[in-house]
């Protein structure tokens, strides 16, 4: 399936994102291909599968989740699992980023100054552990991620709920009555409602489960309100969920009893698991494996993602603290050639942090041009003869090939201008830790947009949490623009602010932009109504599989 190319309004793309199911690769096709997957979980709830339907769907992840507690992860693997266990006050559409009520009964009442959100809650909902969902539960779930309660292992807390030092985000949460919550912000925030629908940090967790977790540690036996309940997590092997028979949204009750996430790091092994009917859906497909999938009678989900793939410079220590050095390194690399070599037709050259269909994308943002002679002269004058690079081996949604090939090609480009690049590689889970502990001059990272708002991309470089801002870049002018963008309503004025942010990133070079990728997944055609959401998660409550 070729990716649909639709024209999007710059300000209304959120509403128009995925107008039809087909435009975002909704899979609902009959055909050949077998079942497979793990053995069903016994005695864990979930009704028997209807006649002619399988009771298990198996999905491959490229790495272990970082956590199953929404407050403690920032990775796609965790989000894909957790979004089927937990729900937030609000949710996105099935194939778009339009916000609608979920655990909230309606959209919030927002004060004229944009500071107070009064939210009525849905009644009659219980967490998987039997705890009542109410205003106190919402208050507790949010407050555990507010200062001073949050800790450094909560990577999205500042992103979703703000920081006192920046005078943004949540000032207080009040349980007005059992079914009413009042959230007061320090300053108006255009993306705040969108943030409350995100799969990271925003979902509401059982206060009973949170209280049972060791202090400062994630919940290891999560209890949400979602369509699936947590059963087991065997590290390095699988995570198993089972249908929630008491799911509050009876019209959208889960159609499959067991949902199994298998951890398969190696790309060829994932493809083999699909072809051998051991997995029903495989994620982060290597572009070179596409023909194997389609020739084997399986379906390819291929749609433009909400992603950016980039190389980050360590702007805090080492040679890359010098902006001229960063520019020279970028000059040494033929990014257009690199993207075509690695990804072929399944990614596009990035000349903007934001995808081409997303406001305020502008094709005229001037990134550093390929100029190896200029690079060689500058690096020699600066005395830069070696660089330390760390990278990841595991495929990611924004980089289906993994970071190893990227690193080796960039090593080759830099060798041509007299710079020796040493490379250290880690699996993704280890890499996330090493970025916080090990020295590096350059590293590779990427981003899948969480809510369709430009702030979700551009705020990364203003964040003081280094797990989000791996460039360690801090620029007061840039931070002021981000603060202005947060407080400005959607429209041309706001678009112009984020365009200035884009221009600053291009000029000061904390990142070298690489590509925007397509989301590539292999799907057993017996799976019905599967979709991979543009925010990088997969909701399974409407998904089934023929026996």
WOJO-V189152 format. One record per run of one state. SS is the DSSP state (H for helix, E for strand, L for the rest). FROM is the first residue (numbers start at 1). TO is the last residue. If there is no record, write none. Layout:
# WOJO-V189152
SS:FROM:TO / SS:FROM:TO
This chain:
# WOJO-V189152
L:1:12 / H:13:16 / L:17:20 / H:21:24 / L:25:26 / E:27:28 / L:29:52 / E:53:53 / L:54:55 / E:56:61 / L:62:69 / H:70:72 / L:73:75 / H:76:82 / L:83:86 / E:87:87 / L:88:89 / E:90:92 / L:93:98 / E:99:101 / L:102:103 / E:104:104 / L:105:108 / E:109:110 / L:111:115 / E:116:121 / L:122:125 / E:126:126 / L:127:131 / E:132:132 / L:133:134 / H:135:143 / L:144:156 / H:157:161 / L:162:169 / E:170:177 / L:178:179 / E:180:185 / L:186:191 / H:192:195 / L:196:203 / E:204:204 / L:205:206 / H:207:212 / L:213:227 / E:228:234 / L:235:237 / E:238:243 / L:244:249 / H:250:252 / L:253:257 / E:258:263 / L:264:266 / H:267:275 / L:276:280 / E:281:282 / L:283:286 / H:287:295 / L:296:298 / E:299:304 / L:305:306 / E:307:313 / L:314:318 / H:319:321 / L:322:322 / H:323:331 / L:332:334 / H:335:346 / E:347:349 / L:350:371 / H:372:381 / L:382:385 / E:386:392 / L:393:395 / E:396:396 / L:397:398 / E:399:399 / L:400:402 / H:403:415 / L:416:419 / E:420:426 / L:427:427 / H:428:437 / L:438:441 / E:442:448 / L:449:453 / H:454:462 / L:463:475 / H:476:487 / L:488:491 / H:492:508 / L:509:510 / E:511:523 / L:524:526 / E:527:530 / L:531:543 / E:544:546 / L:547:547
